[in-house]
């Protein structure tokens, strides 16, 4: 491994233009016919919760144009094409909240490298799904409290616990990213993929697929190796695809180092084009594996173990739901302006100091930042299992 770092001009990362290959949806695209109603609902909900009209200082990160450009109701309609009415409204609101939290973390905590402030904020937020919640005090808390109550009422405790357990994982991922930024540390490729699988948003999204389809899949069956391999492949496809299409936004606007192209580039010494090509090849390989598992290996496993017709039907509906989710995810990236340069350049806001533990004077990540225990910038030799032996959100 070599410690080549991403280019920096004037203390800021510079993301080069990605090559012209357009990533087309891997499966036929469908969309819910209720998308227009979901747009109206999600805009009203975002105003009521405070996402678009936050009275609290420091919590307004989008304006009306941002909200229209991002079109998260369309995302819900594409990734859950069978959802109608209130069900589509609910999942659209979940995606509004999830991306709002991502951008809020960027502005309040990532830019000032405020790990302690982020820990305090997210630990309190996790109580709304995993404990005795306090009274909501900001849009992120009001949104999660509302979504949680609307989602869990018709599910058994085990399903609720699984969904609740995934939210702290999402939060832990954000803290890991801030820690990498504060250290000037580019994750190792294997470590990066493992963390994103466990703590990225793909498994949370897969559970929303279950909710939309009204499924309660047997835990012992879903723990079989063939299913866990399919889940790993699904999450890799989601994350690697996002890393490719969001590369310039994440490197220039967000100054992020937790991106597969940045990771491959830093640890192979290759340029941006070769690193992006390597990520594309890995994405294609993981998508091919996912397709083989859900079309061949899982049906063969269900048949060989004489799984009942009802459970088999439920599993196959779920797998179809994951295919629709991937197709919709790809299509949404093609249709919206979330990752268009004109959108993120217009909405750039400089970092400001606020909150517990804030240290807005931390320098931006640059090639001269030295990582403890190394003699090279942007590189670490600390074993992946050591760095990931604990959770940040404790």
C-alpha positions as CSV (number, residue, x, y, z in Angstrom):
1,X,0.0,0.0,0.0
2,X,1.2,3.5,-0.9
3,X,-0.1,6.7,0.7
4,X,-0.9,8.7,-2.4
5,X,-3.4,11.3,-1.4
6,X,-6.2,13.1,-3.3
7,X,-5.4,16.5,-4.9
8,X,-5.7,19.5,-2.7
9,X,-5.7,23.2,-3.9
10,X,-5.8,26.0,-1.3
11,X,-6.5,23.5,1.5
12,X,-9.5,21.9,-0.2
13,X,-9.9,18.6,-2.1
14,X,-10.5,18.9,-5.8
15,X,-12.6,16.2,-7.4
16,X,-11.9,15.6,-11.0
17,X,-14.7,15.1,-13.6
18,X,-15.7,11.4,-13.7
19,X,-15.5,9.6,-17.0
20,X,-18.6,9.7,-19.1
21,X,-20.0,6.2,-18.5
22,X,-23.6,6.5,-17.4
23,X,-24.7,3.9,-14.8
24,X,-28.1,2.6,-16.0
25,X,-30.6,0.8,-13.8
26,X,-29.7,-2.8,-13.5
27,X,-33.4,-3.9,-13.6
28,X,-36.6,-2.6,-15.2
29,X,-37.7,0.7,-13.5
30,X,-41.2,1.2,-12.1
31,X,-42.6,4.0,-10.1
32,X,-45.6,4.5,-7.8
33,X,-48.4,6.4,-9.5
34,X,-48.9,8.4,-6.3
35,X,-45.6,10.3,-6.6
36,X,-47.3,13.7,-7.1
37,X,-49.3,13.3,-3.9
38,X,-46.2,12.2,-2.0
39,X,-44.3,15.3,-3.2
40,X,-47.1,17.5,-1.7
41,X,-47.2,15.5,1.5
42,X,-43.4,15.4,2.1
43,X,-43.2,19.2,1.5
44,X,-45.9,19.8,4.1
45,X,-44.3,17.3,6.5
46,X,-40.9,18.9,6.1
47,X,-42.3,22.3,7.0
48,X,-44.3,20.9,10.0
49,X,-41.3,19.1,11.4
50,X,-39.0,22.1,10.8
51,X,-36.7,20.6,8.2
52,X,-37.6,23.5,5.8
53,X,-38.6,26.1,8.4
54,X,-36.4,25.3,11.5
55,X,-36.9,27.8,14.3
56,X,-33.8,26.5,16.0
57,X,-30.5,28.1,15.1
58,X,-28.2,26.0,12.9
59,X,-30.8,23.4,11.8
60,X,-31.9,24.9,8.5
61,X,-29.6,23.3,5.9
62,X,-32.0,23.3,2.9
63,X,-34.2,25.8,1.2
64,X,-37.2,25.2,-1.1
65,X,-35.0,24.9,-4.2
66,X,-32.8,22.3,-2.6
67,X,-35.9,20.3,-1.5
68,X,-37.3,20.5,-5.1
69,X,-33.9,19.6,-6.7
70,X,-33.4,16.5,-4.4
71,X,-37.0,15.2,-4.9
72,X,-36.9,12.5,-2.2
73,X,-40.6,11.7,-2.8
74,X,-39.6,10.6,-6.3
75,X,-36.9,8.4,-4.6
76,X,-39.6,6.7,-2.5
77,X,-41.8,6.2,-5.5
78,X,-39.0,4.7,-7.5
79,X,-37.5,2.4,-4.9
80,X,-40.9,1.3,-3.5
81,X,-43.1,1.2,-6.7
82,X,-45.8,-0.8,-5.0
83,X,-46.3,1.7,-2.2
84,X,-49.5,3.8,-2.4
85,X,-51.1,6.6,-0.4
86,X,-50.1,6.9,3.2
87,X,-47.5,4.1,2.9
88,X,-45.7,5.9,0.1
89,X,-45.9,9.1,2.2
90,X,-44.3,7.4,5.1
91,X,-41.3,6.0,3.3
92,X,-40.9,9.3,1.4
93,X,-40.7,11.0,4.8
94,X,-38.1,8.5,6.0
95,X,-35.9,9.4,3.1
96,X,-36.4,13.1,3.6
97,X,-35.3,12.6,7.2
98,X,-32.3,10.4,6.3
99,X,-30.8,12.8,3.8
100,X,-31.6,15.8,6.0
101,X,-29.7,14.1,8.9
102,X,-26.8,13.4,6.5
103,X,-26.6,17.1,5.4
104,X,-27.1,18.4,9.0
105,X,-24.2,16.3,10.2
106,X,-22.1,17.7,7.4
107,X,-22.8,21.3,8.3
108,X,-22.8,21.1,12.1
109,X,-20.2,18.4,12.8
110,X,-18.2,17.2,9.8
111,X,-16.9,20.5,8.6
112,X,-15.7,21.7,12.1
113,X,-14.5,18.1,12.8
114,X,-16.6,18.1,16.0
115,X,-16.6,14.4,17.0
116,X,-17.6,15.1,20.6
117,X,-20.5,17.3,19.6
118,X,-21.7,14.7,17.1
119,X,-21.5,11.9,19.7
120,X,-23.7,13.9,22.1
121,X,-26.2,14.8,19.4
122,X,-26.5,11.3,18.0
123,X,-26.6,9.6,21.4
124,X,-29.6,11.7,22.3
125,X,-31.2,11.1,18.9
126,X,-30.8,7.3,19.2
127,X,-33.0,7.3,22.3
128,X,-36.0,8.0,20.0
129,X,-35.8,4.5,18.7
130,X,-33.8,2.6,21.3
131,X,-34.8,3.9,24.7
132,X,-36.9,6.4,26.6
133,X,-37.0,9.4,24.4
134,X,-36.7,12.9,25.7
135,X,-39.0,15.7,24.4
136,X,-38.0,16.4,20.8
137,X,-35.9,19.6,20.6
138,X,-35.0,20.0,16.9
139,X,-36.2,18.9,13.5
140,X,-34.0,15.7,13.5
141,X,-35.6,14.6,16.8
142,X,-39.1,15.6,15.8
143,X,-38.8,13.8,12.5
144,X,-37.5,10.6,14.0
145,X,-40.1,10.6,16.8
146,X,-42.9,11.0,14.2
147,X,-41.6,8.4,11.8
148,X,-40.9,5.8,14.5
149,X,-44.5,6.1,15.8
150,X,-45.9,5.8,12.3
151,X,-43.8,2.8,11.4
152,X,-43.6,0.3,14.3
153,X,-47.3,0.0,15.3
154,X,-48.1,-3.1,13.2
155,X,-44.8,-5.0,13.7
156,X,-43.7,-7.5,16.3
157,X,-41.1,-6.6,18.9
158,X,-38.3,-8.4,17.1
159,X,-38.9,-6.4,13.9
160,X,-38.9,-3.2,15.8
161,X,-35.7,-4.1,17.7
162,X,-34.0,-4.9,14.4
163,X,-35.0,-1.5,12.9
164,X,-34.1,0.3,16.1
165,X,-30.7,-1.4,16.1
166,X,-29.9,-0.3,12.6
167,X,-30.3,3.4,13.4
168,X,-27.3,3.6,15.9
169,X,-25.3,1.8,13.2
170,X,-26.1,4.7,10.8
171,X,-25.1,7.1,13.5
172,X,-21.9,5.2,14.2
173,X,-21.0,5.4,10.5
174,X,-21.3,9.2,10.6
175,X,-19.0,9.4,13.7
176,X,-16.4,7.1,12.0
177,X,-16.4,9.5,9.0
178,X,-15.8,12.5,11.2
179,X,-13.0,10.7,13.0
180,X,-11.4,9.9,9.7
181,X,-11.6,13.6,8.7
182,X,-10.2,14.8,12.0
183,X,-7.3,12.4,11.8
184,X,-6.7,13.1,8.1
185,X,-7.0,9.4,7.6
186,X,-8.2,7.6,4.5
187,X,-9.8,4.2,5.4
188,X,-8.2,1.1,4.1
189,X,-10.3,-0.5,1.3
190,X,-11.3,-3.7,3.2
191,X,-12.1,-1.7,6.3
192,X,-14.1,0.8,4.3
193,X,-16.3,-1.9,2.7
194,X,-16.8,-3.7,5.9
195,X,-17.9,-0.6,7.8
196,X,-20.2,0.6,5.0
197,X,-21.9,-2.8,4.9
198,X,-22.5,-2.8,8.7
199,X,-23.2,0.8,9.2
200,X,-24.4,2.3,5.9
201,X,-28.0,2.9,5.1
202,X,-28.6,0.0,2.7
203,X,-29.8,-2.6,5.4
204,X,-32.1,0.1,6.9
205,X,-33.5,0.6,3.4
206,X,-33.9,-3.1,2.9
207,X,-36.0,-3.3,6.1
208,X,-38.2,-0.5,4.7
209,X,-38.7,-2.9,1.7
210,X,-40.1,-5.4,4.2
211,X,-42.4,-2.8,5.7
212,X,-43.8,-1.7,2.3
213,X,-44.5,-5.3,1.3
214,X,-46.0,-6.2,4.7
215,X,-43.5,-9.0,5.3
216,X,-42.1,-10.6,8.5
217,X,-39.4,-12.8,7.3
218,X,-38.1,-15.7,9.6
219,X,-34.9,-14.6,11.3
220,X,-33.3,-18.0,11.3
221,X,-33.8,-18.3,7.5
222,X,-32.5,-14.9,6.8
223,X,-29.4,-15.6,8.9
224,X,-28.3,-18.4,6.5
225,X,-25.1,-17.8,4.6
226,X,-26.8,-17.5,1.2
227,X,-29.0,-14.7,2.5
228,X,-26.2,-12.8,4.3
229,X,-24.1,-13.0,1.2
230,X,-27.0,-11.5,-0.8
231,X,-27.4,-8.7,1.8
232,X,-23.7,-8.0,1.6
233,X,-23.8,-7.8,-2.2
234,X,-26.9,-5.6,-2.1
235,X,-25.2,-3.1,0.3
236,X,-22.0,-3.0,-1.7
237,X,-24.0,-2.2,-4.9
238,X,-25.9,0.6,-3.2
239,X,-22.7,2.1,-1.6
240,X,-20.3,1.8,-4.5
241,X,-22.9,3.2,-7.0
242,X,-23.4,6.2,-4.7
243,X,-19.7,6.7,-4.3
244,X,-19.3,6.9,-8.1
245,X,-22.1,9.3,-8.8
246,X,-21.5,11.5,-5.7
247,X,-17.7,11.7,-6.1
248,X,-17.4,15.4,-6.9
249,X,-20.0,16.5,-4.4
250,X,-18.3,14.4,-1.7
251,X,-14.7,15.5,-2.4
252,X,-15.2,19.2,-3.3
253,X,-18.3,20.2,-1.4
254,X,-18.2,17.8,1.6
255,X,-14.4,17.3,1.7
256,X,-15.2,13.7,2.4
257,X,-12.6,10.9,2.5
258,X,-15.0,8.0,3.0
259,X,-15.7,7.4,-0.6
260,X,-14.5,4.3,-2.5
261,X,-12.8,6.2,-5.3
262,X,-10.9,8.3,-2.7
263,X,-10.0,5.1,-0.8
264,X,-8.8,3.2,-3.9
265,X,-6.9,6.1,-5.1
266,X,-5.1,6.7,-1.8
267,X,-4.1,3.1,-1.2
268,X,-3.1,2.1,-4.8
269,X,-1.3,5.2,-5.9
270,X,-3.4,5.3,-9.1
271,X,-5.0,8.4,-10.5
272,X,-8.7,9.2,-10.2
273,X,-9.7,7.6,-13.6
274,X,-8.0,4.2,-12.7
275,X,-9.5,4.3,-9.2
276,X,-13.0,5.0,-10.6
277,X,-12.5,2.1,-13.1
278,X,-11.6,-0.2,-10.2
279,X,-14.6,0.8,-8.2
280,X,-16.8,0.2,-11.3
281,X,-15.4,-3.2,-11.8
282,X,-16.0,-4.1,-8.2
283,X,-19.6,-2.7,-8.5
284,X,-20.3,-4.8,-11.6
285,X,-18.9,-7.9,-9.9
286,X,-21.0,-7.4,-6.7
287,X,-24.1,-6.7,-8.8
288,X,-23.5,-10.0,-10.8
289,X,-23.1,-11.9,-7.5
290,X,-26.3,-10.4,-6.1
291,X,-28.2,-11.3,-9.2
292,X,-26.9,-14.9,-9.2
293,X,-27.8,-15.3,-5.5
294,X,-31.4,-14.1,-5.8
295,X,-32.2,-15.8,-9.1
296,X,-30.4,-19.1,-8.7
297,X,-28.8,-19.8,-5.3
298,X,-31.6,-18.7,-2.9
299,X,-34.4,-20.4,-4.9
300,X,-32.3,-23.6,-4.9
301,X,-31.8,-23.3,-1.2
302,X,-35.5,-22.8,-0.5
303,X,-36.3,-25.9,-2.7
304,X,-33.7,-28.1,-1.2
305,X,-34.8,-27.4,2.3
306,X,-38.5,-27.8,1.5
307,X,-39.4,-24.4,2.8
308,X,-43.1,-23.9,2.8
309,X,-44.9,-22.2,0.0
310,X,-46.0,-19.2,2.1
311,X,-42.5,-18.4,3.3
312,X,-41.0,-19.1,-0.2
313,X,-43.5,-16.6,-1.7
314,X,-42.6,-14.0,0.9
315,X,-38.9,-14.4,0.3
316,X,-39.3,-14.1,-3.4
317,X,-41.4,-11.0,-3.0
318,X,-38.7,-9.5,-0.8
319,X,-36.0,-10.3,-3.3
320,X,-38.1,-8.7,-6.1
321,X,-38.4,-5.7,-3.7
322,X,-34.6,-5.4,-3.5
323,X,-34.4,-5.5,-7.3
324,X,-36.9,-2.7,-7.6
325,X,-35.0,-0.8,-4.9
326,X,-31.8,-1.0,-6.9
327,X,-33.5,0.0,-10.1
328,X,-35.2,2.9,-8.5
329,X,-32.0,4.1,-6.8
330,X,-30.1,4.2,-10.1
331,X,-33.0,5.9,-11.9
332,X,-33.4,8.6,-9.2
333,X,-29.7,9.5,-9.5
334,X,-30.3,10.1,-13.2
335,X,-33.5,12.2,-12.8
336,X,-32.7,14.5,-9.9
337,X,-30.2,17.2,-9.2
338,X,-28.9,16.0,-5.8
339,X,-25.4,15.4,-7.1
340,X,-25.4,18.0,-9.9
341,X,-22.6,20.5,-9.5
342,X,-25.0,23.5,-10.0
343,X,-27.0,22.3,-6.9
344,X,-24.1,21.7,-4.5
345,X,-22.2,24.8,-5.5
346,X,-25.2,27.0,-5.0
347,X,-25.9,25.6,-1.5
348,X,-22.3,25.8,-0.1
349,X,-22.3,27.1,3.4
350,X,-19.0,27.7,5.2
351,X,-18.6,25.9,8.6
352,X,-19.5,27.6,11.8
353,X,-18.8,26.7,15.4
354,X,-21.7,25.5,17.5
355,X,-22.6,22.8,19.9
356,X,-20.9,20.7,22.5
357,X,-17.2,20.0,21.8
358,X,-17.1,22.1,18.7
359,X,-13.7,23.0,17.4
360,X,-14.2,24.9,14.3
361,X,-10.5,25.8,14.1
362,X,-9.6,22.2,13.1
363,X,-7.8,22.4,9.7
364,X,-9.3,21.0,6.5
365,X,-7.8,17.7,5.5
366,X,-4.7,18.4,3.5
367,X,-1.7,16.3,2.2
368,X,0.5,17.7,5.0
369,X,-1.8,16.2,7.7
370,X,0.1,13.4,9.4
371,X,-1.6,10.3,10.8
372,X,-0.4,9.1,14.2
373,X,1.8,6.0,13.9
374,X,2.8,6.7,10.2
375,X,5.3,8.8,8.3
376,X,3.0,9.4,5.4
377,X,0.0,11.7,4.9
378,X,-3.4,10.3,4.6
379,X,-2.4,6.7,5.3
380,X,-2.7,4.4,8.3
381,X,-1.0,1.1,9.1
382,X,-3.2,0.4,12.1
383,X,-5.1,-2.9,11.6
384,X,-8.7,-2.6,10.5
385,X,-9.9,-4.8,13.3
386,X,-8.2,-2.7,15.9
387,X,-9.8,0.6,14.7
388,X,-13.2,-1.0,14.5
389,X,-13.2,-2.9,17.8
390,X,-15.5,-0.4,19.5
391,X,-18.6,1.6,18.6
392,X,-18.3,5.4,18.7
393,X,-21.9,5.8,20.0
394,X,-21.5,4.6,23.6
